[in-house]
Amino acid sequence: MASSRQTLERVLDQLALLEDVSFRAMMGEYILYVKGKVVGGIYDDRLLVKPTASARRLLPHARLELPYEGGKAMLRIEGVDGPGLLAKLMDAVAGDLPQPKKSKGR
């Protein structure tokens, strides 16, 4: 089941306080980027983020779920309303991740 554009818009609205947020549509789902780093995505209308140390500390009771069959487990984000906590979470996750590797030009 593909994710709806409405779910994406709702998440992006909550991230409005955070700078350098972008997304990419991929196979009916949405990959979320903060500061050029993949922090998570919207899969089957579920917001999932990478289970970094900061994410686990901020949301210790979040469940691990697979984004798709064969994918790596991610934290399911539920009941996070308002722009403050979600923006703080996504910024913290981006801070935990290494800089993306530069791709070699063609």
N, C-alpha and C positions, 0 to 999 in steps of 0.2 A: 504494500500500500504506500503510495507516495505521500509526501507531506504537503500540507496546504500552504499557500502563500500567506494566508491569514495568521498561521502559527509563526511564520518567519517575521511578519510585521509586528506581532505582539512582542516577540523576543527583542527585535531591533529597537522598539520603543523603550523597552526596559534598559537597553544599553545606550540610550541617547547621551548620557552623561560621560560616557567613555569615548576617548579619542581613538582614531585609527581602527575602527571596526568595519569589517567587510564580510562578504559572503560569496559563495560560488554555488550555483545550482549544479547538482551532479546526480544523474540517474534518478530523478524524482525526489531527491533529498537536498538538503542545504548544508554545506560545510561552512563553519564560522571561523573567522580569523580575527585576531586582535594583535596589532603591531606586526602584522605579517606572519604570525604564527597560528597554526591550526590548533584551536583550543577545544573544539567540539563540533557539534552539528545538530541538526534536526532530522531525526530518522523516524518515520511513521508517526509524525506529529509529536514526538517525544524529544525534549531537550536533553542531550547527553554531553558531558564534558569529560576531558581526560582526567583520570584519577591521580592528579599530582598530590604532593604532600599538602600544599595549601588548600586544595579543594577538599581533601579528606578532613583537614582541620576545621575548615569553615562549615562543612556539612557532614558531620561524623555519622549521621544515620542514613545518608543517601545510599540507595541500592545500586549494585553493579548490574548492568544489563548489556547485552550485545547489541550493537547498532544494526547489524545484519549478520546472517549466517557466515561464520568464518572470520568475523571481525574481532577486534580486541575489546574486552569489557570496558565500559565507561560508566561514569556516575550519572544516574538519572536525576535530573533537577525537577522537583515538584514543589508547588506551594511557595515559590519565591516570587512574591509580588512587590512591586515598587522598584524604582530604578537603582536604589542604593546598594542593596545586597548583591544583586545579580552582577552589576558593574564591578563591584569589589571582587567578587568571585572570579569573573572572567579576567580581570586585570592580574589577580594573583596567579591564576593558572598560566597566563602568558609569561609572567615573571619567572615561573618555575621551569619553563621550557627553553631549550637552547635556541640560538639564532638559526633560522633555516639556512641550509646550504645553498650557495649560489649555483644556479644551473649553468652549465657550459653552453655557450651560444652555438647555434647550428652553423 
